[in-house]
Amino acid sequence: MYYFNVDEVKKIANALSDFSIDKIRQRLKFRGLQEVSYNHLFDYTYYPLVKYYQDATDQGNAMFLDFA
């Protein structure tokens, strides 16, 4: 389990927001993911993740993450 304090959550939110879609597309293409999958990945994974961290930052929340 990981704990991120308010400042760490803000740093993560900023880092996620700083990625350009073009840069992500280049990385996905390099890894062999088919381009038809990109929009699905952005709409259902990347954008919600960015919004989640931005909302947490706006509310001044820390967070726990468990990848078990």
mmCIF file of the N, C-alpha and C atoms, coordinates in Angstrom:
data_MODEL
# 
_entry.id   MODEL 
# 
loop_
_atom_site.group_PDB 
_atom_site.id 
_atom_site.type_symbol 
_atom_site.label_atom_id 
_atom_site.label_alt_id 
_atom_site.label_comp_id 
_atom_site.label_asym_id 
_atom_site.label_entity_id 
_atom_site.label_seq_id 
_atom_site.pdbx_PDB_ins_code 
_atom_site.Cartn_x 
_atom_site.Cartn_y 
_atom_site.Cartn_z 
_atom_site.occupancy 
_atom_site.B_iso_or_equiv 
_atom_site.pdbx_formal_charge 
_atom_site.auth_seq_id 
_atom_site.auth_comp_id 
_atom_site.auth_asym_id 
_atom_site.auth_atom_id 
_atom_site.pdbx_PDB_model_num 
ATOM 1   N N  . MET A 1 1  ? 0.848   -1.168 0.000   1.00 0.00 ? 1  MET A N  1 
ATOM 2   C CA . MET A 1 1  ? 0.000   0.000  0.000   1.00 0.00 ? 1  MET A CA 1 
ATOM 3   C C  . MET A 1 1  ? 0.896   1.234  0.000   1.00 0.00 ? 1  MET A C  1 
ATOM 4   N N  . TYR A 1 2  ? 0.462   2.227  -0.731  1.00 0.00 ? 2  TYR A N  1 
ATOM 5   C CA . TYR A 1 2  ? 1.201   3.482  -0.822  1.00 0.00 ? 2  TYR A CA 1 
ATOM 6   C C  . TYR A 1 2  ? 0.351   4.620  -0.272  1.00 0.00 ? 2  TYR A C  1 
ATOM 7   N N  . TYR A 1 3  ? 0.996   5.552  0.399   1.00 0.00 ? 3  TYR A N  1 
ATOM 8   C CA . TYR A 1 3  ? 0.332   6.759  0.888   1.00 0.00 ? 3  TYR A CA 1 
ATOM 9   C C  . TYR A 1 3  ? 0.977   7.951  0.204   1.00 0.00 ? 3  TYR A C  1 
ATOM 10  N N  . PHE A 1 4  ? 0.148   8.796  -0.398  1.00 0.00 ? 4  PHE A N  1 
ATOM 11  C CA . PHE A 1 4  ? 0.617   10.039 -1.000  1.00 0.00 ? 4  PHE A CA 1 
ATOM 12  C C  . PHE A 1 4  ? 0.001   11.198 -0.239  1.00 0.00 ? 4  PHE A C  1 
ATOM 13  N N  . ASN A 1 5  ? 0.861   12.086 0.265   1.00 0.00 ? 5  ASN A N  1 
ATOM 14  C CA . ASN A 1 5  ? 0.335   13.253 0.972   1.00 0.00 ? 5  ASN A CA 1 
ATOM 15  C C  . ASN A 1 5  ? -0.196  14.261 -0.047  1.00 0.00 ? 5  ASN A C  1 
ATOM 16  N N  . VAL A 1 6  ? -0.756  15.345 0.445   1.00 0.00 ? 6  VAL A N  1 
ATOM 17  C CA . VAL A 1 6  ? -1.402  16.335 -0.418  1.00 0.00 ? 6  VAL A CA 1 
ATOM 18  C C  . VAL A 1 6  ? -0.431  16.878 -1.474  1.00 0.00 ? 6  VAL A C  1 
ATOM 19  N N  . ASP A 1 7  ? 0.789   17.180 -1.076  1.00 0.00 ? 7  ASP A N  1 
ATOM 20  C CA . ASP A 1 7  ? 1.774   17.710 -2.028  1.00 0.00 ? 7  ASP A CA 1 
ATOM 21  C C  . ASP A 1 7  ? 2.144   16.682 -3.093  1.00 0.00 ? 7  ASP A C  1 
ATOM 22  N N  . GLU A 1 8  ? 2.256   15.431 -2.698  1.00 0.00 ? 8  GLU A N  1 
ATOM 23  C CA . GLU A 1 8  ? 2.590   14.377 -3.659  1.00 0.00 ? 8  GLU A CA 1 
ATOM 24  C C  . GLU A 1 8  ? 1.449   14.161 -4.645  1.00 0.00 ? 8  GLU A C  1 
ATOM 25  N N  . VAL A 1 9  ? 0.218   14.218 -4.159  1.00 0.00 ? 9  VAL A N  1 
ATOM 26  C CA . VAL A 1 9  ? -0.945  14.081 -5.041  1.00 0.00 ? 9  VAL A CA 1 
ATOM 27  C C  . VAL A 1 9  ? -0.945  15.215 -6.064  1.00 0.00 ? 9  VAL A C  1 
ATOM 28  N N  . LYS A 1 10 ? -0.630  16.412 -5.611  1.00 0.00 ? 10 LYS A N  1 
ATOM 29  C CA . LYS A 1 10 ? -0.576  17.565 -6.517  1.00 0.00 ? 10 LYS A CA 1 
ATOM 30  C C  . LYS A 1 10 ? 0.522   17.385 -7.568  1.00 0.00 ? 10 LYS A C  1 
ATOM 31  N N  . LYS A 1 11 ? 1.673   16.882 -7.170  1.00 0.00 ? 11 LYS A N  1 
ATOM 32  C CA . LYS A 1 11 ? 2.765   16.638 -8.118  1.00 0.00 ? 11 LYS A CA 1 
ATOM 33  C C  . LYS A 1 11 ? 2.362   15.595 -9.162  1.00 0.00 ? 11 LYS A C  1 
ATOM 34  N N  . ILE A 1 12 ? 1.680   14.555 -8.715  1.00 0.00 ? 12 ILE A N  1 
ATOM 35  C CA . ILE A 1 12 ? 1.221   13.513 -9.637  1.00 0.00 ? 12 ILE A CA 1 
ATOM 36  C C  . ILE A 1 12 ? 0.205   14.094 -10.612 1.00 0.00 ? 12 ILE A C  1 
ATOM 37  N N  . ALA A 1 13 ? -0.744  14.883 -10.099 1.00 0.00 ? 13 ALA A N  1 
ATOM 38  C CA . ALA A 1 13 ? -1.757  15.508 -10.954 1.00 0.00 ? 13 ALA A CA 1 
ATOM 39  C C  . ALA A 1 13 ? -1.098  16.400 -12.000 1.00 0.00 ? 13 ALA A C  1 
ATOM 40  N N  . ASN A 1 14 ? -0.127  17.183 -11.584 1.00 0.00 ? 14 ASN A N  1 
ATOM 41  C CA . ASN A 1 14 ? 0.573   18.067 -12.523 1.00 0.00 ? 14 ASN A CA 1 
ATOM 42  C C  . ASN A 1 14 ? 1.358   17.274 -13.560 1.00 0.00 ? 14 ASN A C  1 
ATOM 43  N N  . ALA A 1 15 ? 2.021   16.219 -13.120 1.00 0.00 ? 15 ALA A N  1 
ATOM 44  C CA . ALA A 1 15 ? 2.802   15.397 -14.049 1.00 0.00 ? 15 ALA A CA 1 
ATOM 45  C C  . ALA A 1 15 ? 1.896   14.732 -15.083 1.00 0.00 ? 15 ALA A C  1 
ATOM 46  N N  . LEU A 1 16 ? 0.759   14.212 -14.642 1.00 0.00 ? 16 LEU A N  1 
ATOM 47  C CA . LEU A 1 16 ? -0.178  13.591 -15.575 1.00 0.00 ? 16 LEU A CA 1 
ATOM 48  C C  . LEU A 1 16 ? -0.730  14.611 -16.560 1.00 0.00 ? 16 LEU A C  1 
ATOM 49  N N  . SER A 1 17 ? -1.016  15.810 -16.078 1.00 0.00 ? 17 SER A N  1 
ATOM 50  C CA . SER A 1 17 ? -1.566  16.863 -16.937 1.00 0.00 ? 17 SER A CA 1 
ATOM 51  C C  . SER A 1 17 ? -0.545  17.372 -17.947 1.00 0.00 ? 17 SER A C  1 
ATOM 52  N N  . ASP A 1 18 ? 0.725   17.259 -17.625 1.00 0.00 ? 18 ASP A N  1 
ATOM 53  C CA . ASP A 1 18 ? 1.778   17.761 -18.510 1.00 0.00 ? 18 ASP A CA 1 
ATOM 54  C C  . ASP A 1 18 ? 2.052   16.861 -19.714 1.00 0.00 ? 18 ASP A C  1 
ATOM 55  N N  . PHE A 1 19 ? 1.600   15.612 -19.659 1.00 0.00 ? 19 PHE A N  1 
ATOM 56  C CA . PHE A 1 19 ? 1.788   14.729 -20.804 1.00 0.00 ? 19 PHE A CA 1 
ATOM 57  C C  . PHE A 1 19 ? 0.934   15.221 -21.962 1.00 0.00 ? 19 PHE A C  1 
ATOM 58  N N  . SER A 1 20 ? 1.512   15.296 -23.138 1.00 0.00 ? 20 SER A N  1 
ATOM 59  C CA . SER A 1 20 ? 0.711   15.637 -24.314 1.00 0.00 ? 20 SER A CA 1 
ATOM 60  C C  . SER A 1 20 ? 0.167   14.341 -24.915 1.00 0.00 ? 20 SER A C  1 
ATOM 61  N N  . ILE A 1 21 ? -0.990  14.456 -25.518 1.00 0.00 ? 21 ILE A N  1 
ATOM 62  C CA . ILE A 1 21 ? -1.604  13.284 -26.147 1.00 0.00 ? 21 ILE A CA 1 
ATOM 63  C C  . ILE A 1 21 ? -0.693  12.755 -27.258 1.00 0.00 ? 21 ILE A C  1 
ATOM 64  N N  . ASP A 1 22 ? -0.053  13.651 -27.992 1.00 0.00 ? 22 ASP A N  1 
ATOM 65  C CA . ASP A 1 22 ? 0.863   13.214 -29.054 1.00 0.00 ? 22 ASP A CA 1 
ATOM 66  C C  . ASP A 1 22 ? 2.027   12.404 -28.494 1.00 0.00 ? 22 ASP A C  1 
ATOM 67  N N  . LYS A 1 23 ? 2.560   12.840 -27.377 1.00 0.00 ? 23 LYS A N  1 
ATOM 68  C CA . LYS A 1 23 ? 3.672   12.121 -26.741 1.00 0.00 ? 23 LYS A CA 1 
ATOM 69  C C  . LYS A 1 23 ? 3.217   10.722 -26.300 1.00 0.00 ? 23 LYS A C  1 
ATOM 70  N N  . ILE A 1 24 ? 2.021   10.651 -25.723 1.00 0.00 ? 24 ILE A N  1 
ATOM 71  C CA . ILE A 1 24 ? 1.495   9.353  -25.293 1.00 0.00 ? 24 ILE A CA 1 
ATOM 72  C C  . ILE A 1 24 ? 1.274   8.453  -26.504 1.00 0.00 ? 24 ILE A C  1 
ATOM 73  N N  . ARG A 1 25 ? 0.722   9.008  -27.580 1.00 0.00 ? 25 ARG A N  1 
ATOM 74  C CA . ARG A 1 25 ? 0.511   8.223  -28.804 1.00 0.00 ? 25 ARG A CA 1 
ATOM 75  C C  . ARG A 1 25 ? 1.834   7.646  -29.321 1.00 0.00 ? 25 ARG A C  1 
ATOM 76  N N  . GLN A 1 26 ? 2.889   8.446  -29.301 1.00 0.00 ? 26 GLN A N  1 
ATOM 77  C CA . GLN A 1 26 ? 4.195   7.971  -29.756 1.00 0.00 ? 26 GLN A CA 1 
ATOM 78  C C  . GLN A 1 26 ? 4.676   6.804  -28.899 1.00 0.00 ? 26 GLN A C  1 
ATOM 79  N N  . ARG A 1 27 ? 4.495   6.912  -27.600 1.00 0.00 ? 27 ARG A N  1 
ATOM 80  C CA . ARG A 1 27 ? 4.936   5.836  -26.706 1.00 0.00 ? 27 ARG A CA 1 
ATOM 81  C C  . ARG A 1 27 ? 4.120   4.565  -26.915 1.00 0.00 ? 27 ARG A C  1 
ATOM 82  N N  . LEU A 1 28 ? 2.809   4.727  -27.122 1.00 0.00 ? 28 LEU A N  1 
ATOM 83  C CA . LEU A 1 28 ? 1.963   3.556  -27.345 1.00 0.00 ? 28 LEU A CA 1 
ATOM 84  C C  . LEU A 1 28 ? 2.314   2.881  -28.663 1.00 0.00 ? 28 LEU A C  1 
ATOM 85  N N  . LYS A 1 29 ? 2.557   3.692  -29.680 1.00 0.00 ? 29 LYS A N  1 
ATOM 86  C CA . LYS A 1 29 ? 2.923   3.142  -30.981 1.00 0.00 ? 29 LYS A CA 1 
ATOM 87  C C  . LYS A 1 29 ? 4.245   2.382  -30.879 1.00 0.00 ? 29 LYS A C  1 
ATOM 88  N N  . PHE A 1 30 ? 5.197   2.950  -30.154 1.00 0.00 ? 30 PHE A N  1 
ATOM 89  C CA . PHE A 1 30 ? 6.492   2.302  -29.955 1.00 0.00 ? 30 PHE A CA 1 
ATOM 90  C C  . PHE A 1 30 ? 6.318   0.950  -29.266 1.00 0.00 ? 30 PHE A C  1 
ATOM 91  N N  . ARG A 1 31 ? 5.367   0.859  -28.354 1.00 0.00 ? 31 ARG A N  1 
ATOM 92  C CA . ARG A 1 31 ? 5.141   -0.389 -27.614 1.00 0.00 ? 31 ARG A CA 1 
ATOM 93  C C  . ARG A 1 31 ? 4.282   -1.382 -28.392 1.00 0.00 ? 31 ARG A C  1 
ATOM 94  N N  . GLY A 1 32 ? 3.808   -1.000 -29.575 1.00 0.00 ? 32 GLY A N  1 
ATOM 95  C CA . GLY A 1 32 ? 3.091   -1.928 -30.429 1.00 0.00 ? 32 GLY A CA 1 
ATOM 96  C C  . GLY A 1 32 ? 1.587   -1.952 -30.252 1.00 0.00 ? 32 GLY A C  1 
ATOM 97  N N  . LEU A 1 33 ? 1.039   -1.054 -29.458 1.00 0.00 ? 33 LEU A N  1 
ATOM 98  C CA . LEU A 1 33 ? -0.415  -1.012 -29.296 1.00 0.00 ? 33 LEU A CA 1 
ATOM 99  C C  . LEU A 1 33 ? -1.040  -0.478 -30.575 1.00 0.00 ? 33 LEU A C  1 
ATOM 100 N N  . GLN A 1 34 ? -2.090  -1.142 -31.031 1.00 0.00 ? 34 GLN A N  1 
ATOM 101 C CA . GLN A 1 34 ? -2.746  -0.717 -32.262 1.00 0.00 ? 34 GLN A CA 1 
ATOM 102 C C  . GLN A 1 34 ? -3.436  0.626  -32.058 1.00 0.00 ? 34 GLN A C  1 
ATOM 103 N N  . GLU A 1 35 ? -3.342  1.469  -33.076 1.00 0.00 ? 35 GLU A N  1 
ATOM 104 C CA . GLU A 1 35 ? -3.856  2.831  -32.974 1.00 0.00 ? 35 GLU A CA 1 
ATOM 105 C C  . GLU A 1 35 ? -5.364  2.881  -32.740 1.00 0.00 ? 35 GLU A C  1 
ATOM 106 N N  . VAL A 1 36 ? -6.093  1.875  -33.197 1.00 0.00 ? 36 VAL A N  1 
ATOM 107 C CA . VAL A 1 36 ? -7.545  1.872  -32.988 1.00 0.00 ? 36 VAL A CA 1 
ATOM 108 C C  . VAL A 1 36 ? -7.896  1.788  -31.501 1.00 0.00 ? 36 VAL A C  1 
ATOM 109 N N  . SER A 1 37 ? -6.968  1.349  -30.683 1.00 0.00 ? 37 SER A N  1 
ATOM 110 C CA . SER A 1 37 ? -7.197  1.225  -29.239 1.00 0.00 ? 37 SER A CA 1 
ATOM 111 C C  . SER A 1 37 ? -6.920  2.515  -28.478 1.00 0.00 ? 37 SER A C  1 
ATOM 112 N N  . TYR A 1 38 ? -6.300  3.488  -29.110 1.00 0.00 ? 38 TYR A N  1 
ATOM 113 C CA . TYR A 1 38 ? -5.865  4.697  -28.408 1.00 0.00 ? 38 TYR A CA 1 
ATOM 114 C C  . TYR A 1 38 ? -7.022  5.474  -27.792 1.00 0.00 ? 38 TYR A C  1 
ATOM 115 N N  . ASN A 1 39 ? -8.056  5.742  -28.582 1.00 0.00 ? 39 ASN A N  1 
ATOM 116 C CA . ASN A 1 39 ? -9.166  6.543  -28.059 1.00 0.00 ? 39 ASN A CA 1 
ATOM 117 C C  . ASN A 1 39 ? -9.822  5.869  -26.865 1.00 0.00 ? 39 ASN A C  1 
ATOM 118 N N  . HIS A 1 40 ? -9.981  4.560  -26.949 1.00 0.00 ? 40 HIS A N  1 
ATOM 119 C CA . HIS A 1 40 ? -10.556 3.824  -25.822 1.00 0.00 ? 40 HIS A CA 1 
ATOM 120 C C  . HIS A 1 40 ? -9.673  3.982  -24.587 1.00 0.00 ? 40 HIS A C  1 
ATOM 121 N N  . LEU A 1 41 ? -8.386  3.860  -24.774 1.00 0.00 ? 41 LEU A N  1 
ATOM 122 C CA . LEU A 1 41 ? -7.443  3.998  -23.667 1.00 0.00 ? 41 LEU A CA 1 
ATOM 123 C C  . LEU A 1 41 ? -7.514  5.397  -23.054 1.00 0.00 ? 41 LEU A C  1 
ATOM 124 N N  . PHE A 1 42 ? -7.550  6.420  -23.903 1.00 0.00 ? 42 PHE A N  1 
ATOM 125 C CA . PHE A 1 42 ? -7.630  7.794  -23.396 1.00 0.00 ? 42 PHE A CA 1 
ATOM 126 C C  . PHE A 1 42 ? -8.954  8.047  -22.685 1.00 0.00 ? 42 PHE A C  1 
ATOM 127 N N  . ASP A 1 43 ? -10.059 7.645  -23.308 1.00 0.00 ? 43 ASP A N  1 
ATOM 128 C CA . ASP A 1 43 ? -11.389 7.950  -22.770 1.00 0.00 ? 43 ASP A CA 1 
ATOM 129 C C  . ASP A 1 43 ? -11.707 7.210  -21.479 1.00 0.00 ? 43 ASP A C  1 
ATOM 130 N N  . TYR A 1 44 ? -11.246 5.980  -21.357 1.00 0.00 ? 44 TYR A N  1 
ATOM 131 C CA . TYR A 1 44 ? -11.642 5.163  -20.212 1.00 0.00 ? 44 TYR A CA 1 
ATOM 132 C C  . TYR A 1 44 ? -10.540 4.938  -19.179 1.00 0.00 ? 44 TYR A C  1 
ATOM 133 N N  . THR A 1 45 ? -9.333  5.369  -19.483 1.00 0.00 ? 45 THR A N  1 
ATOM 134 C CA . THR A 1 45 ? -8.239  5.176  -18.534 1.00 0.00 ? 45 THR A CA 1 
ATOM 135 C C  . THR A 1 45 ? -7.513  6.476  -18.227 1.00 0.00 ? 45 THR A C  1 
ATOM 136 N N  . TYR A 1 46 ? -6.917  7.084  -19.239 1.00 0.00 ? 46 TYR A N  1 
ATOM 137 C CA . TYR A 1 46 ? -6.060  8.249  -19.006 1.00 0.00 ? 46 TYR A CA 1 
ATOM 138 C C  . TYR A 1 46 ? -6.848  9.461  -18.508 1.00 0.00 ? 46 TYR A C  1 
ATOM 139 N N  . TYR A 1 47 ? -7.885  9.873  -19.239 1.00 0.00 ? 47 TYR A N  1 
ATOM 140 C CA . TYR A 1 47 ? -8.642  11.063 -18.834 1.00 0.00 ? 47 TYR A CA 1 
ATOM 141 C C  . TYR A 1 47 ? -9.284  10.909 -17.452 1.00 0.00 ? 47 TYR A C  1 
ATOM 142 N N  . PRO A 1 48 ? -9.908  9.764  -17.143 1.00 0.00 ? 48 PRO A N  1 
ATOM 143 C CA . PRO A 1 48 ? -10.447 9.600  -15.783 1.00 0.00 ? 48 PRO A CA 1 
ATOM 144 C C  . PRO A 1 48 ? -9.361  9.626  -14.703 1.00 0.00 ? 48 PRO A C  1 
ATOM 145 N N  . LEU A 1 49 ? -8.193  9.081  -14.998 1.00 0.00 ? 49 LEU A N  1 
ATOM 146 C CA . LEU A 1 49 ? -7.097  9.101  -14.033 1.00 0.00 ? 49 LEU A CA 1 
ATOM 147 C C  . LEU A 1 49 ? -6.633  10.533 -13.762 1.00 0.00 ? 49 LEU A C  1 
ATOM 148 N N  . VAL A 1 50 ? -6.480  11.320 -14.819 1.00 0.00 ? 50 VAL A N  1 
ATOM 149 C CA . VAL A 1 50 ? -6.090  12.723 -14.662 1.00 0.00 ? 50 VAL A CA 1 
ATOM 150 C C  . VAL A 1 50 ? -7.141  13.465 -13.853 1.00 0.00 ? 50 VAL A C  1 
ATOM 151 N N  . LYS A 1 51 ? -8.410  13.258 -14.185 1.00 0.00 ? 51 LYS A N  1 
ATOM 152 C CA . LYS A 1 51 ? -9.500  13.933 -13.466 1.00 0.00 ? 51 LYS A CA 1 
ATOM 153 C C  . LYS A 1 51 ? -9.520  13.528 -11.994 1.00 0.00 ? 51 LYS A C  1 
ATOM 154 N N  . TYR A 1 52 ? -9.289  12.271 -11.716 1.00 0.00 ? 52 TYR A N  1 
ATOM 155 C CA . TYR A 1 52 ? -9.275  11.775 -10.342 1.00 0.00 ? 52 TYR A CA 1 
ATOM 156 C C  . TYR A 1 52 ? -8.218  12.504 -9.509  1.00 0.00 ? 52 TYR A C  1 
ATOM 157 N N  . TYR A 1 53 ? -7.017  12.619 -10.061 1.00 0.00 ? 53 TYR A N  1 
ATOM 158 C CA . TYR A 1 53 ? -5.941  13.303 -9.337  1.00 0.00 ? 53 TYR A CA 1 
ATOM 159 C C  . TYR A 1 53 ? -6.181  14.805 -9.255  1.00 0.00 ? 53 TYR A C  1 
ATOM 160 N N  . GLN A 1 54 ? -6.734  15.399 -10.308 1.00 0.00 ? 54 GLN A N  1 
ATOM 161 C CA . GLN A 1 54 ? -7.030  16.830 -10.262 1.00 0.00 ? 54 GLN A CA 1 
ATOM 162 C C  . GLN A 1 54 ? -8.113  17.125 -9.224  1.00 0.00 ? 54 GLN A C  1 
ATOM 163 N N  . ASP A 1 55 ? -9.135  16.286 -9.170  1.00 0.00 ? 55 ASP A N  1 
ATOM 164 C CA . ASP A 1 55 ? -10.193 16.460 -8.169  1.00 0.00 ? 55 ASP A CA 1 
ATOM 165 C C  . ASP A 1 55 ? -9.635  16.319 -6.755  1.00 0.00 ? 55 ASP A C  1 
ATOM 166 N N  . ALA A 1 56 ? -8.784  15.332 -6.550  1.00 0.00 ? 56 ALA A N  1 
ATOM 167 C CA . ALA A 1 56 ? -8.168  15.143 -5.230  1.00 0.00 ? 56 ALA A CA 1 
ATOM 168 C C  . ALA A 1 56 ? -7.340  16.361 -4.853  1.00 0.00 ? 56 ALA A C  1 
ATOM 169 N N  . THR A 1 57 ? -6.607  16.900 -5.814  1.00 0.00 ? 57 THR A N  1 
ATOM 170 C CA . THR A 1 57 ? -5.801  18.098 -5.570  1.00 0.00 ? 57 THR A CA 1 
ATOM 171 C C  . THR A 1 57 ? -6.688  19.287 -5.235  1.00 0.00 ? 57 THR A C  1 
ATOM 172 N N  . ASP A 1 58 ? -7.752  19.476 -6.006  1.00 0.00 ? 58 ASP A N  1 
ATOM 173 C CA . ASP A 1 58 ? -8.669  20.601 -5.777  1.00 0.00 ? 58 ASP A CA 1 
ATOM 174 C C  . ASP A 1 58 ? -9.304  20.544 -4.389  1.00 0.00 ? 58 ASP A C  1 
ATOM 175 N N  . GLN A 1 59 ? -9.528  19.326 -3.890  1.00 0.00 ? 59 GLN A N  1 
ATOM 176 C CA . GLN A 1 59 ? -10.164 19.155 -2.583  1.00 0.00 ? 59 GLN A CA 1 
ATOM 177 C C  . GLN A 1 59 ? -9.143  19.058 -1.452  1.00 0.00 ? 59 GLN A C  1 
ATOM 178 N N  . GLY A 1 60 ? -7.856  19.097 -1.792  1.00 0.00 ? 60 GLY A N  1 
ATOM 179 C CA . GLY A 1 60 ? -6.814  19.017 -0.775  1.00 0.00 ? 60 GLY A CA 1 
ATOM 180 C C  . GLY A 1 60 ? -6.710  17.650 -0.130  1.00 0.00 ? 60 GLY A C  1 
ATOM 181 N N  . ASN A 1 61 ? -6.957  16.607 -0.920  1.00 0.00 ? 61 ASN A N  1 
ATOM 182 C CA . ASN A 1 61 ? -6.945  15.243 -0.393  1.00 0.00 ? 61 ASN A CA 1 
ATOM 183 C C  . ASN A 1 61 ? -5.604  14.549 -0.596  1.00 0.00 ? 61 ASN A C  1 
ATOM 184 N N  . ALA A 1 62 ? -5.220  13.778 0.392   1.00 0.00 ? 62 ALA A N  1 
ATOM 185 C CA . ALA A 1 62 ? -4.137  12.809 0.251   1.00 0.00 ? 62 ALA A CA 1 
ATOM 186 C C  . ALA A 1 62 ? -4.795  11.523 -0.247  1.00 0.00 ? 62 ALA A C  1 
ATOM 187 N N  . MET A 1 63 ? -4.004  10.484 -0.505  1.00 0.00 ? 63 MET A N  1 
ATOM 188 C CA . MET A 1 63 ? -4.641  9.231  -0.915  1.00 0.00 ? 63 MET A CA 1 
ATOM 189 C C  . MET A 1 63 ? -3.777  8.020  -0.605  1.00 0.00 ? 63 MET A C  1 
ATOM 190 N N  . PHE A 1 64 ? -4.476  6.916  -0.464  1.00 0.00 ? 64 PHE A N  1 
ATOM 191 C CA . PHE A 1 64 ? -3.854  5.605  -0.339  1.00 0.00 ? 64 PHE A CA 1 
ATOM 192 C C  . PHE A 1 64 ? -4.070  4.870  -1.652  1.00 0.00 ? 64 PHE A C  1 
ATOM 193 N N  . LEU A 1 65 ? -3.070  4.138  -2.105  1.00 0.00 ? 65 LEU A N  1 
ATOM 194 C CA . LEU A 1 65 ? -3.202  3.278  -3.269  1.00 0.00 ? 65 LEU A CA 1 
ATOM 195 C C  . LEU A 1 65 ? -2.744  1.887  -2.889  1.00 0.00 ? 65 LEU A C  1 
ATOM 196 N N  . ASP A 1 66 ? -3.508  0.897  -3.329  1.00 0.00 ? 66 ASP A N  1 
ATOM 197 C CA . ASP A 1 66 ? -3.156  -0.492 -3.067  1.00 0.00 ? 66 ASP A CA 1 
ATOM 198 C C  . ASP A 1 66 ? -3.253  -1.248 -4.380  1.00 0.00 ? 66 ASP A C  1 
ATOM 199 N N  . PHE A 1 67 ? -2.157  -1.798 -4.822  1.00 0.00 ? 67 PHE A N  1 
ATOM 200 C CA . PHE A 1 67 ? -2.106  -2.509 -6.091  1.00 0.00 ? 67 PHE A CA 1 
ATOM 201 C C  . PHE A 1 67 ? -2.118  -4.021 -5.916  1.00 0.00 ? 67 PHE A C  1 
ATOM 202 N N  . ALA A 1 68 ? -2.610  -4.487 -4.792  1.00 0.00 ? 68 ALA A N  1 
ATOM 203 C CA . ALA A 1 68 ? -2.612  -5.922 -4.520  1.00 0.00 ? 68 ALA A CA 1 
ATOM 204 C C  . ALA A 1 68 ? -3.706  -6.627 -5.273  1.00 0.00 ? 68 ALA A C  1 
# 
